[in-house]
Amino acid sequence: MNESLFPKDFLWGGAIAANQAEGAYLDGGKGLTTVDTIPHGKDRLSVKLGIEKRFSLRDDEYYPSHVGIDFYHRYKEDIALMAEMGFTVFRTSIAWSRIYPNGDELTPNAEGIAFYRDMFAECKKYGIEPLVTLCHFDVPMHLVKEYGSWRNRKMVEFFTRYARTCFEAFDGLVKYWLTFNEINILLHSPYSGAGLVFEEGDNKEQVKYQATHHELLASALATKIAHEVNPENQVGCMLAGGNFYPYSCKPEDVWAALEKDRENLFFIDVQARGAYPSYTKRVFREKGITLEIEPGDDEILKNTVDFVSFSYYASRCASADMNDSNSNAANIVKSLKNPHIQASEWGWGIDPLGLRITMNMMYDRYQKPLFLVENGLGAKDVVNEQGEINDDYRISYLREHIKAMADAIDDGIPVMGYTSWGCIDLVAASTGEMSKRYGFVYVDRDDQGNGTLVRTRKKSFYWYKKVIASNGADLS
Ligand code: BG6
């Protein structure tokens, strides 16, 4: 066995999100959220992208978030499984509409607070640190219908009230916080990312970047409040990461890749460096965007995050000739197919070295500790006659990515921890499928909502347990 390259206090664990796991979509006083209105099936994409408005539920549609994997009722059993693997961190999100069912109330829902207090206490019982995202792809529907979601500046007030409630209610239980999950996804999937739908005649770019400005203000204010409530709180931003490679060394392709990277990194540039980056002026001019910015906003944005978290599934690829017909979405962001790497069954490239490249770029750019809070392989699992799931393909993907992360640490990058995505099988955000599985724990449920929801340990469960016990030294 090699010597571990990971620091002694490195946090090992896994990640889920309320909207893909909890289910119980109206229990405990919870209000309806955006994701609860996104159906499985052929209309999913147009609803997610904000092209088709779906503000109410239909009897003839199946909505995977309504039951999820029933984490709401089974979290004790699930956290016990995480503890058995040796987790020291567990990433999940709070469903905003459990705390403020409509989003614009002045008083929170006590039942929602009680649920999360119990759940976080359950983690702490096993010495597991919760890492909590305040907003992971779910906006209370009332805020979408009444205010137009993040296109409206009033959202800043609603979100900061919600954030303060969480920091105060969970003080002593949670110290690691993320404001918005994959904040850059707002650009690529506006409804699922930020509750945005478009009206006839909208300049979409204008709407998206005005909403972005509001989210950035809300994130900066939440960071400030978190530090005021408890100086021990550590707040991170969260990027859907993965560098763009130029398709060739043609200068135009290299420039295209740089521009694509900036499009996504823009958010983190603001959250980690505290101001709009110098390239924004030209980009906004070219897109016909004029932002409504109020006096004092620049000061607010100076409240930067303590660490930079990100997801990494795949690298991306761009060229000057890239367009809708020659590119595909891997983790929602459009990319050309890279002929030098393999891809998953869903066409997401598999590129461990790309992780090391991404981490080096991010640390060079931000000089803040990194936290890899999502990484994993979505794959179809088969339960054999003995009831076992031998997911060697998943072990191999994770092994190579953990090795790449170790290399990045060896490159001198401070890394706080690793939470692989979907440590227990859950609903896929892109497709709404259960059959796109990421977990160490199998959940008996299919794409149509049939199954017992019974949990079963996969082969990767025992492998990851060994990885954690050896602090990343034993990846065999
Ligand atoms: C990230 C999200 O985009 O990727 C998760 O933060 C999501 O919510 C994950 O589940 C994997 O994507 P998918 O579509 O395979 O679930």
Residues whose N, C-alpha, C, O or C-beta is under 5 A from the ligand:
A	BS01	BG6	E182 G378 V427 A428 A429 S430 T431
